């Protein structure tokens, strides 16, 4: 098991590294009063987060499964990721709805997530 994890990590080191950098950049936006991050630094972190996300998306997009087991793991990771994201956005909508102050970006994010999932399902069904 230890050898497998080491080999798996070495094969995907760029993806893991980019994911860690992306997480650090996103978490840095949680400074609500901007005490430690002046606006110039905030703009730089925003740009860095965008570039890092694009790099991460490229690595995920180019990911190829070698067998059925890896394909299953990719599908499971995608499903868990999508359900987690949709759940967080939905919780945000409920909380903001109870406060009578719904941010339109949450609505757009959920709308895009659902539409992308539906479009992908239709595309796969047509191509199959």
C-alpha positions in Angstrom: 0.0 0.0 0.0 2.8 2.4 0.9 4.6 1.7 -2.4 1.3 2.3 -4.3 0.7 5.6 -2.6 4.2 6.8 -3.2 4.0 5.8 -6.9 0.5 7.4 -7.2 1.8 10.6 -5.7 4.9 10.7 -7.9 2.8 10.2 -11.0 0.4 13.0 -10.0 2.7 15.4 -8.2 2.0 18.4 -10.5 -1.8 17.9 -10.0 -1.4 17.7 -6.2 1.0 20.6 -6.1 -1.3 22.9 -8.1 -4.3 21.8 -6.0 -2.5 22.7 -2.8 -1.5 26.1 -4.2 -5.1 26.7 -5.4 -6.4 25.8 -1.9 -4.0 28.2 -0.2 -4.9 31.0 -2.6 -8.6 30.5 -2.1 -8.3 30.3 1.7 -6.4 33.6 1.7 -9.6 35.3 0.5 -11.3 34.4 3.9 -9.8 37.6 5.5 -13.1 39.4 5.9 -11.7 42.7 7.1 -8.7 42.7 4.8 -6.5 43.1 7.8 -3.4 41.3 6.4 -4.1 41.6 2.7 -4.1 45.1 1.1 -6.0 45.6 -2.1 -2.9 45.3 -4.4 -2.0 42.0 -2.8 -5.7 40.9 -3.0 -5.7 41.6 -6.8 -2.4 39.6 -7.2 -3.8 36.7 -5.2 -7.0 36.8 -7.3 -4.9 36.6 -10.5 -2.7 33.9 -9.1 -5.8 31.9 -8.1 -7.2 32.2 -11.6 -4.0 31.1 -13.2 -3.6 28.2 -10.8 -7.2 27.1 -11.3 -6.7 27.1 -15.1 -3.5 25.0 -14.7 -5.4 22.6 -12.4 -8.3 22.3 -14.9 -5.8 21.5 -17.7 -4.3 18.7 -15.7 -7.7 17.3 -14.8 -8.9 17.6 -18.4 -5.9 15.7 -19.7 -6.2 13.0 -17.2 -6.5 9.5 -18.8 -7.6 6.4 -17.1 -5.6 3.2 -17.9 -8.2 0.6 -16.9 -11.7 0.2 -15.6 -10.7 0.6 -12.0 -9.1 4.0 -12.6 -12.1 5.1 -14.7 -14.4 4.1 -11.9 -12.3 6.2 -9.4 -12.4 9.2 -11.8 -16.2 8.9 -12.0 -16.6 8.5 -8.2 -14.3 11.5 -7.6 -16.3 13.6 -10.1 -19.6 12.6 -8.5 -18.4 13.4 -5.0 -16.9 16.7 -6.1 -20.1 17.7 -7.9 -22.4 16.7 -5.1 -20.2 18.5 -2.5 -20.1 21.7 -4.6 -23.8 21.6 -5.3 -24.5 21.0 -1.6 -22.4 23.9 -0.5 -24.0 26.2 -3.0 -27.5 25.0 -2.0 -26.7 25.5 1.7 -25.5 29.0 0.8 -28.8 29.7 -1.0 -30.9 28.4 2.0 -28.9 30.5 4.5 -29.1 33.6 2.4 -32.7 32.9 1.7 -33.5 32.8 5.4 -31.7 36.2 5.7 -33.8 37.5 2.7 -30.6 38.5 0.9 -29.8 35.9 -1.9 -26.5 36.6 -3.8 -27.2 36.1 -7.5 -23.8 34.4 -8.0 -24.9 31.4 -5.9 -28.0 31.1 -8.2 -25.8 31.4 -11.3 -23.2 28.9 -9.9 -25.9 26.3 -9.2 -27.6 26.9 -12.5 -24.3 26.4 -14.4 -23.5 23.3 -12.5 -26.8 21.7 -13.2 -26.9 22.7 -16.8 -23.3 21.5 -17.4 -24.2 18.1 -15.8 -27.3 17.8 -17.9 -25.6 18.9 -21.1 -22.8 16.3 -20.5 -25.3 13.6 -19.9 -27.1 14.4 -23.2 -23.8 14.6 -25.1 -22.6 11.2 -23.7 -25.9 9.6 -24.5 -25.8 10.9 -28.1 -22.2 9.8 -28.6 -22.8 6.4 -27.1 
